[in-house]
Amino acid sequence: MEILEVLQTVLEYIVEAGILIFEYIGVGIIIWTSLVSLTKYVRRKPDTRIYLAKGLAMGLEFKLGSEILRTVIVREWKEIAIVAGIIALRATLTFLIHWEIKQEELNEQRDIETESMRRKHKENQGE
């Protein structure tokens, strides 16, 4: 029985360390992306929104990973419900951010195609 308790304790320490690592990585990505996006915004770079959205999505993915790890060590139904709620919220946020990224990329692609068509039209009129 003693060896199982030791293994359980070791597992808990490993999971706690993993949770902390994932949380710090996620927070670091979000902070870094926000700072870089702020400089892009000040410089009026066109890819600012997509860069920020992708960074937020990546940070949320790491934080979601930490919550999934947390499910390994929860023991009560109340804790499970809280962790499940957090996972659902973060997954929903990640889905919405990915949807926004796709919409923004489609808009950029349309803008590029429209600009290309305008240039061709001007060239054809100039002949």
C-alpha positions as CSV (number, residue, x, y, z in Angstrom):
1,M,0.0,0.0,0.0
2,E,2.8,2.4,0.8
3,I,4.3,2.3,-2.7
4,L,0.9,3.3,-4.2
5,E,0.8,6.3,-1.9
6,V,4.3,7.3,-2.9
7,L,3.4,6.9,-6.6
8,Q,0.2,9.0,-6.1
9,T,2.2,11.7,-4.3
10,V,4.9,11.7,-7.1
11,L,2.1,11.9,-9.7
12,E,0.5,14.9,-7.9
13,Y,3.8,16.7,-7.8
14,I,4.5,16.1,-11.5
15,V,1.0,17.2,-12.5
16,E,1.3,20.4,-10.3
17,A,4.6,21.2,-11.9
18,G,3.1,20.7,-15.4
19,I,0.1,22.9,-14.5
20,L,2.4,25.7,-13.3
21,I,4.6,25.4,-16.4
22,F,1.7,25.5,-18.8
23,E,0.1,28.4,-16.9
24,Y,3.3,30.4,-17.0
25,I,3.9,29.7,-20.7
26,G,0.3,30.7,-21.5
27,V,0.5,33.9,-19.5
28,G,4.0,34.7,-21.0
29,I,2.7,34.2,-24.6
30,I,-0.4,36.4,-23.9
31,I,1.8,39.2,-22.4
32,W,4.4,39.0,-25.1
33,T,1.8,39.0,-27.9
34,S,0.0,41.9,-26.3
35,L,3.2,44.0,-26.1
36,V,4.2,43.2,-29.7
37,S,0.6,43.9,-30.8
38,L,0.7,47.3,-29.1
39,T,3.8,48.3,-31.0
40,K,2.3,47.0,-34.2
41,Y,-0.9,49.1,-33.4
42,V,1.2,52.2,-32.8
43,R,3.0,51.7,-36.1
44,R,-0.3,51.1,-37.9
45,K,0.7,47.6,-39.1
46,P,-2.2,45.9,-41.0
47,D,-1.6,42.5,-39.5
48,T,-2.0,43.6,-35.8
49,R,-5.4,42.0,-35.3
50,I,-4.5,38.7,-36.7
51,Y,-1.2,38.6,-34.8
52,L,-2.9,39.5,-31.5
53,A,-5.7,36.9,-32.1
54,K,-3.2,34.1,-32.9
55,G,-1.2,34.9,-29.8
56,L,-4.2,35.0,-27.6
57,A,-5.4,31.7,-29.1
58,M,-1.9,30.1,-28.4
59,G,-1.8,31.4,-24.9
60,L,-5.3,30.0,-24.2
61,E,-4.3,26.7,-25.6
62,F,-1.6,26.4,-23.0
63,K,-3.9,27.5,-20.3
64,L,-6.5,24.9,-21.5
65,G,-3.8,22.3,-21.3
66,S,-3.1,23.2,-17.7
67,E,-6.8,22.8,-16.9
68,I,-6.9,19.4,-18.5
69,L,-3.9,18.4,-16.4
70,R,-5.8,19.7,-13.4
71,T,-8.5,17.1,-14.0
72,V,-6.0,14.4,-13.1
73,I,-5.7,15.5,-9.4
74,V,-9.2,16.7,-8.6
75,R,-11.0,14.5,-6.1
76,E,-14.5,16.0,-5.5
77,W,-17.4,16.6,-7.8
78,K,-17.5,20.3,-7.0
79,E,-13.9,20.6,-8.1
80,I,-14.6,18.6,-11.3
81,A,-17.6,20.9,-12.1
82,I,-15.4,24.0,-11.6
83,V,-12.6,22.6,-13.8
84,A,-15.1,21.5,-16.4
85,G,-16.6,25.0,-16.5
86,I,-13.2,26.5,-16.9
87,I,-12.3,24.1,-19.7
88,A,-15.6,24.9,-21.5
89,L,-15.1,28.6,-21.2
90,R,-11.5,28.5,-22.5
91,A,-12.4,26.1,-25.3
92,T,-15.2,28.5,-26.3
93,L,-12.9,31.5,-26.3
94,T,-10.3,29.6,-28.3
95,F,-13.0,28.6,-30.9
96,L,-14.2,32.2,-31.2
97,I,-10.7,33.5,-31.6
98,H,-10.0,31.0,-34.3
99,W,-13.2,31.9,-36.1
100,E,-12.2,35.6,-35.9
101,I,-8.8,34.8,-37.3
102,K,-10.4,33.0,-40.3
103,Q,-12.7,35.9,-40.9
104,E,-9.9,38.4,-40.7
105,E,-7.7,36.3,-43.1
106,L,-10.7,36.1,-45.6
107,N,-11.1,39.9,-45.4
108,E,-7.4,40.4,-46.1
109,Q,-7.5,38.0,-49.0
110,R,-10.5,39.8,-50.5
111,D,-8.7,43.2,-50.1
112,I,-5.6,41.8,-51.9
113,E,-7.8,40.4,-54.7
114,T,-9.7,43.7,-55.0
115,E,-6.5,45.7,-55.1
116,S,-5.1,43.3,-57.7
117,M,-8.2,43.7,-59.9
118,R,-8.0,47.5,-59.6
119,R,-4.4,47.5,-60.8
120,K,-5.2,45.3,-63.7
121,H,-8.1,47.5,-64.6
122,K,-5.9,50.7,-64.5
123,E,-3.3,49.0,-66.6
124,N,-5.9,47.9,-69.2
125,Q,-7.3,51.5,-69.3
126,G,-3.8,52.9,-69.8
127,E,-3.2,50.9,-73.0
